[in-house]
Amino acid sequence: MLARLWERKGDRFAALWRGLGASPGAISDALDALIALGLVMRNPGYGHPLRPEYVLAAGADETGRMAHALDARISDGPIAQVLRDKWSVPILAALTVGEQRYGALRRLLTGITDRALSASLRALEAEGLVVRTIAPTYPPSAGYGSTAIGREIGAAAAGLEAAGSRISRPG
């Protein structure tokens, strides 16, 4: 969404919905989160309140450019669909600190369900973004780490989140 807003210098809600292929609720939730981070705002000089346009907030241009570069890197590849899943990118960002066990990931990702975490980890593993290792302990324990491309995507996502934090809380 940030990449699209940066590239188009703003977009209407309906165009975001159609262009990104997500549900209206998901678009609304994402916009609310980006507004809370200080990355996006409603265009104050644009038209009708029932057809709002959203633009990058002041100071978010570099973050939008970073998002656009990341989107260009992954949008045409086979991993694009799995990365559109709600939890895929946050999982990759959580794995930037190193290999994590399932329970540690669950604690790091506030609001994720066991089912969503399991499904996302399986999908990320199938696309070669995450590697699952089984420790030869009793009982066996599994750890999850990201591959090189997974670390690149996770680091970019963590950088975007950090940039958003700096913009919303200047210091």
N, C-alpha and C positions, 0 to 999 in steps of 0.2 A: 504494500500500500504506500509506504514512504517513497519507494522508487517511482511508482506511478505518479504520485503527487509532485515529486521533484521534476520528473520528465515533462509533465503536462502543465506545470506551474499552477496546479490546482485541478480539482475535478468535482463533479456533482456526486451525491450519494448514489443515485441510480446508475450512473456510469461506472462507479467503483464496483457496485454490486454485479452488474453485467460483465464488466471487464475482468474482474478477479475470480468470478465463478464461485464465490462463497455465498452463504445464505445472508439475507438481510440482517438477521440477528448477529451473525459473526462479524459482519462489516460494522455494525453499530457498536458492538463490544470492542472491536479493534480501534475504531475511531475514539471511543471514550477513553481507552487506555493511552492512546497516543496524545490525546488532549491533556490527560492527567500528567503525562511525562513532559508536557510543554513542547512537543514536537509538531503538533498539528493544531490548527484553529479554524473556526468557521470564517469564511471570507466575509468581513463586515460590510463590504460594499456590493454584495451580490444578491440580487433578486428576492424571490419569494421564500418565506420561512419554511414552507413545506417542501421546497426543492433546494436544500442547502448545498453550497459549494464549500469544499474544504481545501485549505492551502497549508503549506509548511509555515510554522510559526517563525517569528524573527529569530535568527541565530541557528536555525535548523537546516540551513542549506547544505552545509558540509555533511551532516548526517544523512540527508536525502541523497547526496551524491554517493556516499558510501553504500547506502541501500541499493541504489541503482547499479553500482558496479557489482555488488553481490548478486543481485537479481539477474544481471546479464550473464554472469558466470554460470548460474544454475538453471535459468528458466527454460533453456532449450534441451537440457540433458534429461536422461532417464530418471534422475532423482528428483525432478521438480515436483512430481505428484506427492511423493512421501513428505517433502519439505513443506507442502501446503497444509499438512495435518497440524492441528492446533499445538501439539506437544513436541513435535519433532525438533524444531529449532531450540526451544528451551532445554530439551534433554541434551542436545549437542553443546549448548552453552554451559550446562552444568558439568559436562565431562571435560571441559577445558582444563580443569584443575588436576585431572588424572583419572585413573580407573576408579570406578565407584561400584559398590555393591548395590543391589536392588533397594534395600531398605534406606540406604543413604540417599539414593536418588529420590525416593519417595518423600523423604523429609525435606530435601532441597526444593522440590517442585510443589509449592503450596497449591492445593486445590486439585491435584491430579488424583484420579482413582487408580486402584490396582489394575483394573481392566484396561484403562487408557495407557498406563505405563507399560504394561506387558505388550499390548498391541503395537504401540509406538516403537518399543525396543525391537520387536520382531521385524517390523517393517524397515527400520533403520539398518538392522543387521542384514536383511535380505538385499538391500541396495548397496551394501558395502561401506556404510558410514559408521557403523558400530561393530565392534568385535566382542563376542562373549567368550570369556575364559572360565574354565572350571578348575578350581583349586583341588588338588588331590588330598583333601582333608576329610575327616569323618565328623559329621556328615559333609558331603561335598558342598562347596559354596561357589556361586557364580559371581563374576565381576564383569563390568561393562566398561569398555574404553572406546575412544573414537579412533578411526583410521585417519590417515593424513588429510583426506578431503573433509572428513567429519570435523577434524580439529580446525581446519581453515574456516569452515562455515560457522562452527561454534565460536571461534575467536572473533569473527566478523560480527556475529550477533551480540556477543558480550561487549564489543566495541560500540555498537549502536546503542545498547542499553546504557552504557557509561556516558556516551555523548548526550543521550536524552536526560540523564540525571544531572549532568552539568548545566544543561540548558534550563531545566525546570528549577534547579536550586543553584543559581550562580554563586560563586564564592570567591 
